[in-house]
Amino acid sequence: MASEPTQRPDYFFKRGVQSSVRLNYNHWLMKELTGYLIHPAIPANKPDLWVADLGSGTNIWALEVAAHLPETARIDGFDISGDQYAPATSRPSNLHLHIQDCFKPFSSEFVGAFDVVYARFWLCLVNNPDASDLLKNMISLLNPGGYLQWLEPLPLSVRGVHPSAEGSNTAIDRLVSHLHKPTENKTYDWIGKLPELFCEQGLEVIAADRILFPKHLRHAWHHSLLVAFEDRAQGDTPSDNGEDQKIWISQLMEAFANGSYIDSPFICVVGRKKSC
Ligand SMILES: C[S@@+](CC[C@H](N)C(=O)[O-])C[C@H]1O[C@@H](n2cnc3c(N)ncnc32)[C@H](O)[C@@H]1O
């Protein structure tokens, strides 16, 4: 029996300068982590390649992809809000931006139009029952033979590591629990199951890469996590005035400075829409 759809979480990050800097920082961190913008298994050398960036944010991925592809390629960014979009004067003419809820059907002009569809960091926006619906909608954009590339952290695999084997730290324990399940209604199981979900929706899985955070980028990822907590538009509960969170963030900074760290793997899944 199909499970009941849950209330989808709202986007709970702010959209100011710090939020945009965080998205850009994460982009370059992910590029350093993976070593690519478009996965090397995806043939991206067609001069008239059509690429879609879903949840385009500050468009940083789309802008960099546009800078690397010939001007004859076309890149479309979709986001529910254009507040963080790059101004027209900083965009190439082959980058087209749209306001679109990616959980809702796309306009017919985009259906079956794209060679590459790209998604990243949807974890805060998706619960198990929504993942297949979102995936179907993403796949609707692909032409036959087109590729979907989806990169996510694997929060259920996160663990805290301490300088001594028997060590522990309350603030780190709280962070790990929060990353495993931030709220009662939140489920992250869908992320580890992305390869199966791709198959269920008829995609041929070309790659399902589990990526470990290398030691030299650990500290940078800690900064991203801390800024993400500072960047939330509201706390976990209506009565949360942010004080508890500020104390927690300073405890985490101390724990990181004392050598504890978060082991946080990622997954990049690439699927190909079958041609027939
Ligand atoms: C999905 S993340 C990705 C950010 C960026 N592309 C990256 O890779 O780091 C955040 C973006 O998703 C957008 N977003 C949230 N809900 C959305 C929805 N239902 N449809 C489309 N975009 C959405 C937010 O407005 C925000 O710009």
The ligand as a Gaussian input file, in Angstrom:
#p B3LYP/6-31G(d) Opt

LIG

0 1
 C       17.660000      22.639000      -3.147000
 S       18.805000      23.672000      -2.338000
 C       20.005000      23.786000      -3.618000
 C       20.864000      24.998000      -3.648000
 C       21.945000      25.038000      -4.709000
 N       21.453000      24.699000      -6.008000
 C       23.071000      24.106000      -4.345000
 O       23.282000      23.125000      -5.023000
 O       23.742000      24.331000      -3.357000
 C       18.174000      25.233000      -2.032000
 C       17.340000      25.937000      -3.115000
 O       16.141000      25.189000      -3.350000
 C       15.085000      26.109000      -3.554000
 N       13.803000      25.426000      -3.334000
 C       13.195000      25.132000      -2.178000
 N       12.033000      24.484000      -2.402000
 C       11.902000      24.389000      -3.753000
 C       10.914000      23.848000      -4.603000
 N        9.834000      23.248000      -4.114000
 N       11.097000      23.931000      -5.936000
 C       12.199000      24.545000      -6.459000
 N       13.176000      25.068000      -5.695000
 C       13.037000      25.001000      -4.352000
 C       15.368000      27.213000      -2.552000
 O       14.680000      28.396000      -2.915000
 C       16.885000      27.336000      -2.641000
 O       17.277000      28.306000      -3.578000

